[in-house]
């Protein structure tokens, strides 16, 4: 994790993506494919995970050595231990709190609901990951850019980054969220009939991921603006509020209560962070361009409801894939017809230059 942060500090997001999102998952999948025919258990799964992370770590070490050699300086290295500790501690403490919150929730479900609830909730949470991962990638990528802009006091550049990344996060999240909200039973049915009991919880968790995307990179702006103590306060508040909701709602509503608890607590803290950014820096994440993905999503939602009447997604995996493809196609067509911004066109051209793929007319 630290090595990946180092290469992002060098603005080499491609190195981070190579190690974390290509080397690590590909090696894990290959090892699973080799081992599964002979039987897999908790220990072999742990070994597979360890090998994949070790491989990604060595790839990052090699790439960082190349970066350092290419940028050697005659200036002595600075070791600002005190500054590093004071800057890093809130991130470490916040991470501990967040992970503790995530680990406690399944325990509460098992204690106050039934034994199957933690497994169903885990799968439902995993089903929302595709939409959330896009936001995570955006947040990681924009960190060094926001840090430079805020360090220079360039609020105009920070505002552009804040609004652009929020729009992108929402734009990338919406199709996944639509599929989850429109076809929750069918999505969980992929994992087995017993998981379909979590369809209501999945719908609620889909709304949670939508809220996270719609509020964009507010937490990243706070992190990079130097208000680290505020980050700790936010994390402690979120933990206390979330645990209170979990205990009350899980006891009364079980699986659905857990989904409501996490969604409400996330929504509240995201709104609080958005207000904090506005109060501290005078920045908000929205302009008129945010209406474009929302309108495209509305049209795609209507198309998804219509195709579900003709071909119910819950009838088979093939039906789910067809319905999801219709939603995604209509959504992308809506985005294309409404037109892309200059930043989005620039990204399309950059992707074309890297991949040598033909440029669609709406990206030119």
C-alpha positions in Angstrom: 0.0 0.0 0.0 2.8 2.4 0.9 4.7 1.6 -2.3 1.6 2.2 -4.4 1.2 5.6 -2.7 4.8 6.4 -3.6 4.3 5.8 -7.3 1.1 7.9 -7.2 3.2 10.6 -5.6 5.4 10.4 -8.7 2.2 10.8 -10.7 2.6 7.4 -12.2 -0.9 6.1 -11.7 -0.3 3.6 -14.4 2.4 1.9 -12.2 -0.1 1.7 -9.3 -2.8 0.3 -11.6 -0.4 -2.3 -13.1 0.6 -3.7 -9.7 -2.7 -3.4 -7.8 -5.3 -4.0 -10.5 -3.4 -6.3 -13.0 -0.5 -8.2 -11.5 -2.2 -9.0 -8.2 -5.7 -10.1 -9.4 -4.3 -12.0 -12.5 -1.8 -14.0 -10.4 -4.5 -14.7 -7.8 -6.9 -16.0 -10.5 -4.2 -18.1 -12.1 -3.3 -19.7 -8.8 -7.0 -20.4 -8.0 -7.4 -22.0 -11.4 -4.4 -24.3 -10.7 -5.3 -25.2 -7.1 -9.1 -25.5 -7.2 -9.1 -28.9 -9.0 -7.1 -30.3 -6.1 -9.3 -28.8 -3.5 -9.1 -25.4 -1.7 -9.5 -24.5 1.9 -8.9 -21.5 4.2 -5.1 -22.0 4.3 -4.6 -22.4 0.6 -6.8 -19.3 0.0 -4.6 -17.4 2.4 -1.4 -18.6 0.7 -2.8 -17.5 -2.7 -3.6 -14.1 -1.4 -0.1 -13.7 0.1 1.6 -14.8 -3.1 -0.4 -12.3 -5.2 0.3 -9.4 -2.9 4.0 -10.3 -2.7 4.2 -10.4 -6.5 2.6 -6.9 -6.7 5.0 -5.6 -4.1 8.1 -6.8 -6.0 6.7 -5.2 -9.2 6.3 -1.9 -7.4 9.8 -2.1 -5.9 11.3 -2.6 -9.3 9.3 0.3 -10.8 10.2 2.7 -7.9 13.9 1.8 -8.3 13.7 2.9 -11.9 11.9 6.1 -10.9 14.5 7.0 -8.3 17.4 6.3 -10.6 15.9 8.5 -13.3 15.4 11.4 -10.9 18.6 11.3 -8.8 19.5 14.7 -7.3 22.6 16.1 -5.8 20.5 17.5 -3.0 20.5 15.6 0.3 17.4 13.7 1.2 15.0 15.3 3.7 13.8 13.2 6.5 11.0 15.2 8.1 10.0 12.5 10.5 7.9 14.8 12.8 5.9 16.2 9.8 5.4 12.8 8.3 4.1 11.4 11.7 1.7 14.3 12.3 0.4 14.1 8.7 0.1 10.3 8.6 -1.4 9.6 12.1 -4.9 10.8 11.3 -5.0 8.6 8.2 -3.8 5.6 10.1 -6.3 6.2 13.0 -9.1 6.8 10.6 -8.3 3.6 8.7 -8.4 1.6 12.0 -11.8 3.1 12.9 -13.3 2.4 9.5 -12.0 -1.2 9.4 -13.2 -1.8 12.9 -16.7 -0.5 11.9 -16.8 -2.9 8.9 -15.7 -5.9 11.0 -18.1 -5.3 13.8 -21.2 -5.1 11.6 -21.2 -8.8 10.6 -20.6 -9.8 14.3 -23.7 -7.8 15.3 -25.7 -9.4 12.5 -24.7 -12.9 13.7 -25.4 -12.0 17.3 -28.8 -10.3 16.9 -30.1 -11.7 13.7 -29.6 -15.3 12.3 -26.4 -17.1 11.3 -27.0 -16.8 7.6 -27.3 -13.0 7.7 -23.6 -12.1 7.8 -22.9 -14.2 4.7 -25.8 -12.8 2.7 -24.8 -9.2 3.8 -21.2 -9.8 2.7 -22.3 -10.9 -0.7 -24.7 -8.0 -1.0 -22.0 -5.6 -0.1 -19.6 -7.2 -2.6 -22.2 -6.8 -5.4 -21.9 -3.0 -5.0 -18.1 -3.0 -5.4 -17.9 -2.3 -9.1 -19.5 1.1 -8.7 -17.5 1.9 -5.6 -14.1 0.9 -7.1 -14.4 3.6 -9.8 -14.7 6.2 -7.1 -11.7 4.7 -5.2 -9.6 4.9 -8.4 -10.5 8.5 -9.0 -9.8 9.5 -5.4 -6.4 7.9 -5.4 -5.5 9.5 -8.8 -6.6 13.0 -7.9 -4.8 13.1 -4.5 -1.4 14.4 -5.7 -3.0 16.9 -8.1 -5.2 18.3 -5.3 -2.3 18.4 -3.0 -0.3 20.6 -5.4 -3.2 22.9 -6.2 -4.1 23.5 -2.5 -0.5 23.9 -1.5 -0.2 26.7 -4.1 -3.4 28.2 -2.9 -4.9 27.7 -6.4 -8.5 27.3 -5.4 -9.7 27.7 -9.0 -7.8 24.6 -10.1 -8.9 22.8 -6.9 -12.5 23.6 -7.7 -12.1 22.3 -11.3 -10.6 19.0 -10.0 -13.3 18.7 -7.3 -16.2 19.2 -9.7 -14.7 17.2 -12.5 -13.9 14.1 -10.4 -17.3 14.2 -8.7 -19.1 14.2 -12.1 -16.9 11.4 -13.3 -17.5 9.4 -10.1 -21.3 9.8 -10.5 -21.1 9.1 -14.2 -19.2 5.8 -13.7 -21.3 4.7 -10.8 -24.8 5.2 -12.1 -25.0 2.2 -14.6 -23.9 -0.3 -11.9 -26.3 1.2 -9.3 -29.2 1.1 -11.8 -28.6 -2.6 -12.4 -28.5 -3.3 -8.7 -31.7 -1.3 -7.9 -33.6 -2.6 -10.9 -32.6 -6.3 -10.6 -31.5 -7.0 -7.0 -33.1 -10.5 -6.8 -31.5 -11.5 -10.1 -28.1 -10.2 -9.1 -28.0 -12.1 -5.8 -29.6 -15.1 -7.5 -26.3 -15.6 -9.3 -24.7 -16.7 -6.0 -27.6 -19.1 -5.2 -31.2 -19.0 -4.2 -30.5 -18.7 -0.5 -28.9 -15.3 -1.1 -32.0 -13.8 -2.8 -33.3 -13.0 0.7 -30.9 -10.1 0.7 -32.5 -8.4 -2.3 -34.0 -5.5 -0.2 -30.8 -5.0 1.6 -28.9 -4.9 -1.8 -31.3 -2.2 -3.1 -30.6 -0.1 0.0 -26.8 -0.7 -0.3 -27.0 0.4 -4.0 -28.4 3.7 -2.8 -25.4 3.9 -0.4 -22.9 3.6 -3.2 -24.9 6.2 -5.2 -24.7 8.7 -2.3 -20.9 8.1 -2.0 -20.4 8.7 -5.8 -22.7 11.8 -5.8 -20.7 13.5 -3.1 -17.5 12.7 -4.9 -14.0 13.5 -3.6 -15.0 15.6 -0.6 -13.0 13.5 1.8 -10.0 13.7 -0.4 -10.2 17.5 -0.6 -10.2 17.6 3.3 -7.2 15.2 3.4 -5.2 17.2 1.0 -6.1 20.6 2.5 -4.2 19.8 5.7 -7.2 19.5 8.0 -6.2 16.1 9.3 -7.7 16.5 12.7 -11.0 17.1 11.1 -10.7 13.8 9.4 -10.2 12.1 12.8 -13.3 13.9 14.2 -15.3 12.8 11.1 -14.2 9.2 11.5 -15.0 9.0 15.2 -18.4 10.6 14.6 -19.2 8.2 11.8 -18.1 5.2 13.9 -20.3 6.2 16.9 -23.3 7.1 14.8 -23.0 3.9 12.6 -22.6 1.6 15.6 -25.6 3.1 17.4 -27.8 2.7 14.3 -26.5 -0.9 13.7 -27.4 -2.0 17.2 -30.9 -0.4 17.1 -31.8 -1.4 13.6 -30.2 -4.9 13.4 -32.1 -5.9 16.6 -35.4 -4.8 15.1 -35.0 -5.4 11.4 -32.0 -7.8 10.9 -30.4 -7.8 7.5 -32.4 -4.8 6.2 -31.7 -2.9 9.4 -27.9 -3.4 8.8 -28.3 -2.0 5.2 -30.3 1.0 6.4 -27.7 1.6 9.2 -24.7 1.7 6.9 -26.5 3.7 4.2 -27.9 6.4 6.6 -24.5 6.8 8.4 -22.6 7.1 5.1 -25.2 9.6 3.8 -24.9 11.7 6.9 -21.1 11.8 7.0 -20.8 12.5 3.2 -23.2 15.5 3.5 -21.2 16.7 6.6 -17.9 16.4 4.6 -19.4 18.3 1.7 -20.5 21.1 4.0 -17.1 21.2 5.6 -15.3 21.6 2.3 -17.7 24.5 1.5 -17.1 26.2 4.9 -13.3 25.7 4.8 -12.5 26.4 1.2 -15.7 27.8 -0.3 -15.9 24.9 -2.8 -18.9 22.7 -3.8 -18.8 19.8 -6.1 -21.7 20.6 -8.5 -22.3 22.6 -11.7 -24.8 22.2 -14.5 -22.8 19.4 -16.1 -23.9 17.1 -13.3 -27.4 17.0 -14.8 -26.1 15.1 -17.9 -25.4 11.7 -16.3 -28.6 12.1 -14.2 -30.7 12.6 -17.3 -29.0 9.7 -19.1 -29.6 7.5 -16.0 -33.3 8.4 -16.0 -33.7 7.3 -19.6 -31.7 4.1 -18.9 -33.8 3.3 -15.9 -37.0 3.6 -18.0 -35.4 1.3 -20.6 -34.4 -1.2 -17.9 -37.9 -1.3 -16.5 -39.3 -1.8 -19.9 -37.0 -4.7 -20.9 -37.6 -6.3 -17.6 -41.3 -6.6 -18.4 -40.5 -8.3 -21.7 -37.6 -10.4 -20.4 -37.6 -10.7 -16.5 -34.0 -10.6 -15.3 -34.8 -13.1 -12.5 -35.7 -15.8 -15.0 -32.1 -16.7 -15.9 -28.5 -15.5 -15.9 -28.7 -14.9 -19.6 -31.8 -12.7 -19.1 -30.0 -10.7 -16.4 -27.0 -10.1 -18.7 -29.3 -9.0 -21.6 -31.2 -6.6 -19.4 -28.0 -5.2 -17.9 -26.6 -4.7 -21.4 -29.7 -2.8 -22.4 -29.4 -0.5 -19.4 -25.7 0.1 -20.0 -26.1 0.7 -23.7 -28.9 3.2 -23.3 -27.0 5.0 -20.6 -23.8 5.3 -22.7 -25.9 6.4 -25.7 -27.5 9.1 -23.6 -24.1 10.3 -22.4 -22.8 10.4 -26.0 -25.9 12.3 -27.3 -25.7 14.9 -24.6 -22.1 15.5 -25.4 -18.8 15.2 -23.6 -16.8 18.0 -21.9 -13.3 19.0 -23.0 -11.8 17.0 -20.1 -13.7 13.9 -21.1 -12.7 14.3 -24.8 -9.1 14.7 -23.8 -9.3 11.4 -21.8 -10.8 9.6 -24.8 -8.0 10.9 -27.0 -5.4 9.8 -24.5 -6.9 6.3 -24.2 -6.9 6.1 -28.0 -3.2 7.1 -28.2 -2.3 4.4 -25.6 -4.4 1.6 -27.0 -4.3 2.6 -30.7 -8.1 2.1 -30.9 -10.3 4.1 -33.3 -11.9 7.2 -31.8 -15.7 7.2 -31.7 -17.2 10.3 -33.3 -18.5 11.8 -30.0 -14.9 11.8 -28.7 -13.4 13.8 -31.5 
